[in-house]
Structures are given as C-alpha cells and as structure tokens.
Amino acid sequence: MDRKAFQEFFDHLDENLGDDCDHSLTMTTEFLKEKGIKNIDKVVEWLNDNGGYCDCEVLMNVEEKFE
C-alpha cells in the first residue's frame, strides 16, 4: 500500500471505529478487501509488527508512524 492508501485507511478507521473496538482487525480487513488489496496477509503482518493487533491499536500505534 502506498502512503495515500494508508492515510485513507486511517481516516476510515477514525471515522467508523468510535469507542467500539472488538479487539480484532475486522474493520481493517474489510477495508483492505473493499479496496482490492491483494496482499492482505502481508499488510496485516506489517501492522502487527508495528503494534497494530486490532483496529484501535492500528490508530494508536501505527498511524503515528506516518505523521
């Protein structure tokens, strides 16, 4: 994924997650599928390696790497 796609992804999570994280990557995988990302497993692995083990952790831990 390129930087622009990641920003769209973070915005999507920020707008839709609220306080209802179910401590999974459900919204993440749904977004990646909707966008036609072919290597979802690699993206999820990269997110995990950078502290994104669930949707809310992606926002808290991974988004800051792009600021």
VOMARRO-742432 format. One record per residue (C-alpha): residue in three letters; x, y, z. Coordinates in steps of 0.001 Angstrom, whole numbers. Layout:
<pts>
[ALA [X Y Z]],
...
</pts>
This chain:
<pts>
[MET [0 0 0]],
[ASP [1221 3480 -707]],
[ARG [1166 6390 1717]],
[LYS [-2071 7803 260]],
[ALA [-3865 4467 709]],
[PHE [-2656 4251 4305]],
[GLN [-3989 7754 5030]],
[GLU [-7366 6810 3540]],
[PHE [-7289 3655 5661]],
[PHE [-6530 5582 8879]],
[ASP [-9271 8110 8070]],
[HIS [-11731 5265 7501]],
[LEU [-10910 3697 10870]],
[ASP [-11029 7048 12624]],
[GLU [-14450 7879 11184]],
[ASN [-16019 4457 11732]],
[LEU [-14425 2874 14783]],
[GLY [-15529 5166 17586]],
[ASP [-15245 3508 21002]],
[ASP [-16412 116 19753]],
[CYS [-13205 -1792 19038]],
[ASP [-13827 -5528 19285]],
[HIS [-10060 -6105 19626]],
[SER [-9749 -7630 16188]],
[LEU [-8765 -6378 12752]],
[THR [-12299 -6751 11364]],
[MET [-12602 -3199 10040]],
[THR [-9050 -3326 8742]],
[THR [-9574 -6488 6705]],
[GLU [-12952 -5254 5431]],
[PHE [-11349 -2017 4232]],
[LEU [-8470 -3848 2549]],
[LYS [-10889 -6214 775]],
[GLU [-13093 -3311 -376]],
[LYS [-10052 -1560 -1819]],
[GLY [-8932 -4690 -3648]],
[ILE [-5646 -5025 -1777]],
[LYS [-4228 -8358 -2900]],
[ASN [-1651 -8961 -199]],
[ILE [-3862 -8546 2872]],
[ASP [-1835 -11072 4874]],
[LYS [1353 -9058 4330]],
[VAL [-348 -5803 5309]],
[VAL [-1758 -7408 8465]],
[GLU [1654 -8868 9279]],
[TRP [3247 -5433 8859]],
[LEU [552 -3843 11056]],
[ASN [1167 -6483 13747]],
[ASP [4921 -5906 13570]],
[ASN [4255 -2214 14199]],
[GLY [1871 -2615 17148]],
[GLY [-1425 -2878 15258]],
[TYR [-3005 -6037 16626]],
[CYS [-6556 -4672 16425]],
[ASP [-8320 -1756 14741]],
[CYS [-7881 658 17674]],
[GLU [-4199 -238 18061]],
[VAL [-3692 485 14370]],
[LEU [-4887 4030 15057]],
[MET [-2922 4404 18284]],
[ASN [356 2742 17307]],
[VAL [680 2607 13544]],
[GLU [-846 5894 12388]],
[GLU [1750 7862 14377]],
[LYS [4487 6334 12180]],
[PHE [3000 8271 9241]],
[GLU [2905 11678 10942]],
</pts>
